[in-house]
Amino acid sequence: MTQSSPLPLGARVLTAGALALPTGIVVDGWVVIDGERVLAAGGGTPPERPSWSVPGLVVPGFVDVHVHGGGGASFDGGVRSDVERVVRTHLEHGTTTMVASLVTASVDALAASCAGLAALAEEGVVAGIHLEGPWLSPRRAGAHEPSLLLPPTLEAVDRLVEASRGHLRMVTLAPELPGALVAIPELVAAGVVVAIGHTDATYDETRAALHAGATAGTHLFNAMPPLHHREPGPVTALLESSAYVELVADGVHVHPSVLALAWRDGRTALVTDAMAAAGAADGDYRLGSLTVEVRDGVARLPTTGAIAASTATLASSLTYAVSVAGIPLPDALAAITSTPAAMLGLTDVGVIAPGAYADLVELSDDLEVDRVMRRGAWVPLS
């Protein structure tokens, strides 16, 4: 479409003080929206009189590929009302695409949850499923019930893939477990991204998993051996590879200097790893089968004091990455939009580009979320 071409009937134009495009942030940007999708975008004079003019910076809708809950609810069980509550809570903070993460449970329970979530994925409520367990190291269980952790088997892999009906996007596993290096290519062949996490793996074991087909690291630094100059472990193996790495930018999981040190443009995906307390008050919550205490916004297991997910949103993660860790705004924006989308092969979200969904967020000068559009419609904010 050129600026002289007539727009399709019903197409609308949005102009913005600034617009985050794949090529960079442009001043005086415009977007043409046709139904649920972007028809065209650019800078300068818009092709037609705008339907909306917003003064702030407009960016792609945020993409969270590792999130367990929010608003007092979680994805466990795949219950429609709970899922919609989680999605709505994060949507009001700018997250227009969510992959539903499940914590460790029995294979039977996970299969049932996957079936429920698959139905909602088919409706576009969530963008897929992430299994964070049960194939994790008992030594690095974190907030997962150790008694439910198992080595992966092809039978269990095939069962959960089948239950997900093509919507299993990512699996986190510990590559040192028996059977892991056999399960990884099986998952990859099914179109699943394998992420290394909750692991006690050595550097060499991590490299073997990457060679077998793993392409990501789950919440880097957390629930894995620390970086050591004689035992480089999974952190070094992941950072020196072409793998994507998740980082949780909430001021609890990773020190801001470490976040900045580990940053890799185009390969860093900020995730919330949020549990039910995100967007809700302090109190006691459930994370899978475990009780979690949330005090001053920090979630911990009462028995061990271990960090138990987060209460962050991607909006707060963006502010933290820019204002505290010193990440340049365009790089931080990519880490909550285009990079996580690319990590999981989500081709029509995370960018403002022709053919993508019209998922837009208007940010204020201090990076607060002012307006949210999902699939061409403004979201009423409470």
C-alpha positions in Angstrom: 0.0 0.0 0.0 1.3 3.5 -0.8 0.3 6.7 0.8 -1.7 7.6 -2.4 -3.6 4.3 -2.4 -7.2 4.3 -1.0 -7.6 2.3 2.2 -9.9 -0.7 2.3 -13.4 0.0 3.6 -13.4 0.0 7.4 -9.6 0.4 7.7 -8.6 2.9 10.5 -5.5 5.0 11.0 -3.7 5.6 14.3 -1.0 8.3 14.6 1.4 8.4 17.5 4.0 10.8 18.8 6.5 8.0 18.3 6.2 4.5 17.0 8.4 1.4 17.7 8.8 -0.3 14.3 11.1 -3.3 13.5 13.6 -0.8 12.0 13.6 1.4 15.2 11.6 4.1 16.9 10.3 6.7 14.5 8.8 10.1 15.4 5.3 10.9 14.2 4.4 7.4 13.3 1.2 5.9 11.9 -0.4 2.5 11.7 -3.2 1.4 9.4 -5.4 -1.2 11.0 -7.7 -3.4 9.0 -9.9 -5.6 11.2 -7.6 -7.4 13.7 -4.4 -6.9 11.8 -1.9 -4.2 10.7 -2.1 -3.3 7.1 0.7 -0.8 7.0 2.9 1.3 9.3 5.4 4.1 8.8 6.5 7.6 9.8 5.6 11.1 8.5 2.3 12.0 6.9 -0.3 9.3 7.4 -2.2 7.9 4.4 -5.5 9.2 5.6 -7.0 11.3 8.4 -6.5 9.3 11.6 -9.2 7.7 13.6 -7.0 8.0 16.7 -4.2 10.4 17.6 -2.2 9.5 20.7 0.6 11.7 22.0 2.9 9.0 23.5 5.1 6.2 22.3 3.2 3.3 20.7 4.9 -0.1 20.9 3.9 -3.7 20.0 1.8 -5.5 22.6 4.0 -7.4 25.1 4.6 -11.1 24.7 5.1 -13.2 27.9 6.3 -16.7 27.2 6.7 -17.8 30.8 3.9 -16.9 33.2 2.0 -19.0 35.6 -0.8 -16.7 36.9 -2.1 -13.4 38.0 -5.0 -11.7 39.5 -5.3 -14.4 42.2 -5.6 -17.2 39.6 -3.3 -19.6 37.8 -3.2 -21.7 34.6 -3.0 -25.0 36.5 -6.0 -27.1 35.6 -6.7 -25.2 32.5 -10.0 -23.9 33.9 -11.5 -21.3 31.6 -12.5 -18.8 34.3 -9.1 -18.9 35.9 -7.3 -18.6 32.6 -9.4 -15.7 31.5 -8.7 -14.0 34.8 -4.9 -14.4 34.4 -5.0 -13.2 30.8 -7.1 -10.2 31.7 -4.9 -9.2 34.6 -1.7 -9.1 32.5 -3.6 -7.6 29.5 -4.3 -4.5 31.5 -0.5 -4.2 31.9 0.2 -4.4 28.2 0.7 -8.1 27.7 -1.4 -9.0 24.7 0.1 -12.5 24.1 0.6 -15.1 26.8 1.9 -18.6 26.8 0.4 -20.5 29.7 3.1 -22.1 31.9 2.3 -25.1 34.1 4.3 -26.1 37.1 5.1 -29.7 38.0 2.3 -32.1 38.6 1.6 -35.7 37.8 1.6 -36.6 34.1 -2.1 -37.3 34.4 -2.8 -33.9 35.9 -0.6 -32.2 33.3 -2.3 -34.0 30.5 -5.7 -32.8 31.8 -4.4 -29.2 32.1 -2.9 -29.3 28.6 -6.2 -30.5 27.2 -8.1 -27.6 28.8 -5.5 -25.0 27.7 -5.4 -26.4 24.2 -9.1 -25.6 23.8 -8.5 -22.0 24.9 -5.4 -21.8 22.6 -7.6 -22.8 19.7 -9.9 -19.8 20.6 -6.9 -17.4 20.8 -7.2 -16.8 24.5 -3.6 -18.0 25.1 -0.8 -18.5 22.5 0.2 -22.0 23.7 1.4 -24.0 26.6 4.8 -24.2 28.4 5.6 -27.2 30.6 8.0 -26.2 33.4 8.2 -29.7 34.7 8.0 -32.5 35.6 11.4 -33.3 34.0 13.5 -31.1 36.3 16.4 -31.8 38.7 15.4 -32.5 42.3 18.5 -30.7 43.4 17.3 -27.5 41.6 13.5 -28.0 42.2 12.9 -24.4 43.3 9.1 -24.1 43.8 8.3 -27.5 42.3 7.2 -30.4 44.4 10.3 -32.7 44.4 8.3 -35.9 44.8 6.6 -35.3 41.4 9.8 -34.8 39.5 10.6 -37.5 36.9 13.2 -38.3 34.2 11.6 -37.9 30.8 10.3 -40.9 28.9 9.2 -41.0 25.3 5.8 -42.3 26.4 5.2 -39.3 28.7 6.5 -36.9 26.1 4.2 -38.3 23.4 1.2 -38.2 25.8 1.6 -34.6 26.7 2.3 -33.5 23.1 -0.9 -35.4 22.1 -2.9 -33.8 24.9 -1.8 -30.3 23.8 -3.1 -30.8 20.2 -0.3 -28.9 18.6 -0.2 -26.1 21.2 2.7 -27.2 23.3 5.2 -24.4 22.6 8.0 -25.0 25.1 9.2 -27.5 27.6 11.8 -26.8 30.3 13.9 -29.8 31.3 17.1 -30.7 33.0 19.4 -32.3 30.4 21.4 -34.4 32.9 18.4 -36.5 33.7 18.3 -40.1 32.3 16.5 -40.0 28.9 16.8 -36.3 28.4 19.0 -36.4 25.4 16.6 -38.8 23.8 13.5 -36.7 24.7 14.9 -33.4 23.3 14.9 -34.4 19.6 11.5 -36.0 20.1 10.1 -32.8 21.4 11.8 -30.7 18.7 10.4 -33.0 16.0 7.0 -32.2 17.4 7.6 -28.5 17.0 8.3 -27.8 20.7 11.1 -25.5 21.9 13.2 -27.1 24.5 14.6 -24.9 27.2 17.3 -25.9 29.7 16.3 -25.1 33.3 15.9 -26.3 36.8 19.1 -28.2 36.2 22.3 -29.3 37.9 24.0 -29.9 34.5 27.6 -29.3 33.9 28.9 -27.2 31.0 29.5 -30.3 28.9 26.0 -31.7 29.7 24.5 -28.3 28.7 26.4 -28.3 25.4 25.2 -31.8 24.7 21.6 -30.7 25.2 22.1 -27.7 22.8 23.7 -30.1 20.3 20.6 -32.3 20.6 18.3 -29.5 19.8 17.6 -27.3 22.9 17.5 -23.6 21.9 16.7 -21.7 25.1 17.5 -21.3 28.8 14.7 -20.9 31.4 15.2 -18.0 33.8 18.9 -17.8 33.4 20.9 -18.0 36.7 17.9 -19.2 38.7 17.6 -22.9 39.6 20.9 -23.8 38.1 24.5 -23.9 39.2 26.1 -20.5 39.6 28.8 -19.3 37.2 32.3 -20.4 38.4 35.6 -19.8 36.8 36.6 -23.5 36.8 33.1 -24.9 36.5 31.4 -22.7 33.9 28.1 -24.7 34.1 25.0 -24.0 32.1 25.2 -20.2 32.3 28.3 -20.1 30.3 27.2 -22.8 27.8 24.0 -20.9 27.1 25.5 -17.4 26.9 28.2 -18.5 24.5 25.8 -20.3 22.2 23.1 -18.9 19.9 20.4 -20.0 22.3 17.7 -17.6 23.6 17.9 -16.9 27.3 15.1 -15.8 29.7 15.8 -13.3 32.4 13.4 -12.2 35.1 13.7 -8.4 35.6 11.9 -7.9 39.0 14.8 -6.9 41.3 14.6 -10.2 43.1 15.7 -12.9 40.7 18.8 -11.3 39.3 20.9 -8.3 40.3 20.6 -5.5 37.8 24.4 -5.6 37.1 24.2 -9.3 36.3 21.1 -8.7 34.1 23.1 -6.1 32.1 26.2 -8.4 32.0 24.2 -11.3 30.6 22.2 -9.3 28.1 22.4 -10.4 24.5 20.6 -8.3 22.0 18.1 -10.4 19.9 18.5 -13.4 22.3 17.3 -12.0 25.6 13.7 -12.6 26.4 12.3 -10.9 29.5 9.7 -13.1 31.2 7.7 -12.5 34.3 7.6 -16.1 35.7 4.6 -14.6 37.5 2.3 -16.6 39.8 -1.2 -15.9 41.0 -0.2 -12.9 43.2 0.8 -10.8 40.1 -1.7 -7.9 40.1 -3.0 -8.9 43.4 -2.4 -8.2 47.1 0.2 -9.8 49.4 -1.0 -13.1 51.0 -0.8 -16.8 50.8 -1.2 -18.5 47.5 -0.9 -21.9 45.8 1.7 -22.6 43.1 0.9 -26.1 41.9 0.8 -28.2 45.1 2.9 -25.8 47.2 1.9 -22.9 49.4 3.6 -19.6 48.6 3.9 -16.6 50.9 3.9 -13.2 49.2 5.2 -10.4 51.4 6.0 -6.9 50.0 5.5 -8.3 46.5 8.1 -11.1 46.9 7.0 -14.7 46.6 8.8 -17.4 48.6 8.2 -20.9 49.9 7.6 -20.6 53.7 9.5 -23.9 54.3 12.8 -23.0 52.6 12.6 -19.3 51.7 13.3 -20.2 48.0 12.0 -17.7 45.5 8.7 -19.0 44.1 8.0 -17.3 40.8 7.4 -13.6 40.8 4.6 -11.0 41.1 5.9 -8.9 38.1 4.3 -7.8 34.9 6.1 -7.2 31.7 5.3 -3.5 32.1 7.2 -3.4 35.4 9.9 -5.5 33.9 10.4 -3.0 31.1 10.7 -0.1 33.6 13.2 -2.1 35.7 15.3 -3.1 32.8 15.6 0.5 31.5 15.6 2.5 34.7 17.6 0.2 37.0 19.6 -2.1 34.8 20.4 0.6 32.2 19.2 -1.4 29.2 18.5 0.9 26.2 14.8 1.3 25.6 14.8 -0.2 22.1 16.6 -3.3 23.3 14.4 -3.7 26.4 11.3 -3.3 24.2 12.6 -6.1 21.9 13.1 -8.3 24.9 9.4 -8.2 25.8 8.0 -8.2 22.2 9.9 -9.4 19.1 12.5 -11.6 20.8 10.2 -13.8 22.9 7.9 -14.1 19.8 10.8 -15.2 17.7 12.0 -17.6 20.4 8.7 -19.6 20.1 8.0 -19.0 16.5 5.0 -16.7 17.0 5.1 -15.0 13.7 2.2 -12.6 13.9 2.8 -10.9 17.3 5.6 -8.8 18.9 6.0 -6.4 16.0 4.1 -3.6 14.3 4.3 -4.7 10.7 2.0 -5.6 7.9 0.2 -8.9 8.6 0.8 -8.9 12.3 -2.1 -8.6 14.8 -2.9 -5.0 15.7 -1.7 -5.4 19.3 -0.5 -2.0 20.5 0.5 -0.4 23.8 0.7 3.4 24.4 3.4 4.2 26.9 3.8 7.5 28.8 7.1 9.3 29.2 7.8 7.3 32.3 6.9 4.0 30.5 3.6 3.6 32.3 0.9 1.8 30.2 -1.7 4.3 29.1 -3.7 2.4 26.5 -3.8 -1.2 25.2 -5.2 -2.4 21.9 -5.6 -6.2 21.3 -6.4 -7.4 17.8 -7.6 -4.0 16.7 -9.8 -3.2 19.6 -9.0 -1.0 22.6 -9.1 -2.8 26.0 -11.1 -1.0 28.7 -8.7 -0.6 31.6 -10.1 -0.8 35.2 
